[in-house]
Amino acid sequence: MKKIKLILMCMLIMMFTACTDNEPIEDEPEKEVKEKKEDIKFSDKYLVGFNYGGSSWGEFYECISARVIICTNKDVLIYMPTSESVHTNSRELELIDTLTLTEKQYENIEKGINRKRLYWMKIRSDDSVCDGSSYFLILYDKNEEILKACGAYEPKSKKFWEMYSAVLDNVPTEEIMTIRNEYVEKLRNADMPQSSVNDTNDEEIKYDQDMLDRMFNERYSSPFYCELDHIDDEGNFVYHLYEAVDNGDEQHTATIEWYTINPYTGDVSTFLDDRFNIEDVLDGTVRLAGSDE
């Protein structure tokens, strides 16, 4: 009888140990005692924020997203990177536009998210996805500074998705996307490198499209391509260098460089403001980005 009792006691100890070693459920907040230990002060002005409109792949401009902040007075603030910071590591943003939520929209968002629960939530990534996107809800402190970005790469948490949907389903996403796209297009136009051909007295085109196509075709092979994108207002050839990316179910392109070429002089300027001449490429002095030669 004593032996049986001893075996049962050992089994109970093993069961208790196994239970205490388990990781918490992925969308379960930390224990209440921890919440009481650290008294979090959320912003009275900003309810929640998120990024919207930028993809995880494609050319540089396609990846620029808007920062959207939902205010407790029902305003929706739309921020974009400043033109000075967009090509740097700076995170400086400027307010582009302000929209307004209806009473019902704001009420749905306010009921749909629990900021304290979101703050402590354990949100895990879906590691089985190799080509996806990251999703975050942003919380702000009493000084309207970012307190925490809550989310992950392809989040697996059911509770997180419920809160994320409560926000995205009740904001004017089409208007936000239009505002974002118009701003990005301005950045694109302002940043497009220019190389004027009007200062030359040579009226004969020395480097025509056929010649340039042959030059690029000799130096690039699949999955890299360099093709004429357009001729700018100054008469320069603007070539687009990109990589074709194939992830099985999804295909997309990733921009590597832009070449703006003066057809009279052969002068080349790149998106990153490098400058050289076609002759430098032909004689091997300059090697084009990602080329075979």
Long-range contacts (C-beta under 8 A, 24 or more apart in sequence): 24-122, 25-122, 26-122, 26-123, 26-124, 26-156, 26-157, 27-121, 27-122, 27-123, 27-157, 27-158, 27-159, 27-160, 28-121, 28-122, 29-116, 29-117, 29-120, 29-121, 29-122, 30-120, 30-122, 34-120, 35-116, 35-120, 40-116, 40-119, 40-147, 41-141, 41-142, 42-115, 42-116, 42-139, 42-140, 42-141, 42-142, 42-147, 43-139, 43-140, 43-141, 43-142, 43-143, 43-144, 43-147, 44-72, 44-142, 45-71, 45-72, 45-73, 45-140, 45-144, 46-70, 46-71, 46-72, 46-140, 46-144, 47-71, 47-72, 47-109, 47-110, 47-113, 47-115, 48-109, 48-113, 48-115, 48-137, 48-138, 48-139, 48-140, 48-167, 49-137, 49-138, 49-139, 49-140, 49-146, 50-136, 50-137, 50-138, 50-164, 50-167, 50-168, 51-136, 51-138, 52-173, 52-176, 52-177, 52-180, 53-176, 53-177, 53-180, 53-181, 55-133, 56-131, 56-132, 56-133, 56-134, 57-131, 57-245, 57-252, 57-254, 58-252, 58-253, 58-254, 58-255, 59-242, 59-253, 59-254, 59-255, 60-255, 60-271, 61-184, 61-187, 61-188, 64-180, 64-184, 64-187, 65-180, 66-96, 66-176, 66-179, 66-180, 66-183, 67-93, 67-138, 68-171, 68-176, 69-138, 69-140, 70-101, 70-106, 70-109, 70-167, 70-171, 74-100, 74-101, 74-102, 74-103, 74-105, 74-106, 75-99, 75-100, 75-101, 76-100, 76-101, 76-171, 76-172, 76-176, 78-176, 78-179, 78-180, 80-180, 80-183, 80-184, 83-187, 83-190, 86-187, 87-191, 96-179, 96-183, 97-179, 99-171, 99-172, 99-175, 99-176, 101-170, 101-171, 105-170, 105-171, 106-170, 108-166, 108-169, 108-170, 109-166, 109-167, 109-170, 109-171, 111-166, 112-162, 112-163, 112-165, 112-166, 112-167, 112-170, 113-137, 113-163, 113-166, 113-167, 114-163, 115-139, 117-159, 118-150, 118-160, 118-163, 119-147, 119-148, 119-150, 121-150, 121-157, 121-159, 121-160, 122-157, 123-150, 123-151, 123-152, 123-155, 123-156, 123-157, 123-160, 124-152, 124-155, 124-156, 124-157, 125-152, 125-153, 125-154, 125-155, 125-156, 126-153, 126-154, 126-155, 126-156, 129-153, 129-154, 130-247, 131-247, 131-250, 135-160, 135-164, 137-163, 137-164, 137-167, 191-271, 192-232, 192-238, 192-258, 192-260, 193-258, 193-260, 193-269, 193-270, 193-271, 193-273, 194-232, 194-234, 194-236, 194-260, 194-269, 195-234, 195-236, 195-260, 195-261, 195-262, 195-267, 195-268, 195-269, 196-234, 196-236, 196-262, 197-234, 197-235, 197-236, 197-262, 197-263, 197-264, 197-265, 198-234, 198-235, 200-262, 200-264, 200-265, 202-264, 202-265, 203-264, 204-264, 205-263, 205-264, 206-263, 206-264, 206-265, 206-266, 207-237, 207-261, 207-262, 207-263, 207-264, 207-266, 207-278, 208-263, 209-237, 212-237, 212-239, 212-261, 212-278, 215-278, 215-281, 215-282, 216-288, 218-292, 218-293, 219-281, 219-288, 219-291, 219-292, 219-293, 220-288, 220-290, 220-291, 220-292, 221-292, 224-256, 224-290, 224-291, 226-259, 226-288, 229-258, 232-260, 235-263, 236-260, 236-261, 236-262, 236-263, 237-261, 237-263, 241-288, 241-289, 241-290, 243-290, 256-289, 256-290, 257-289, 257-290
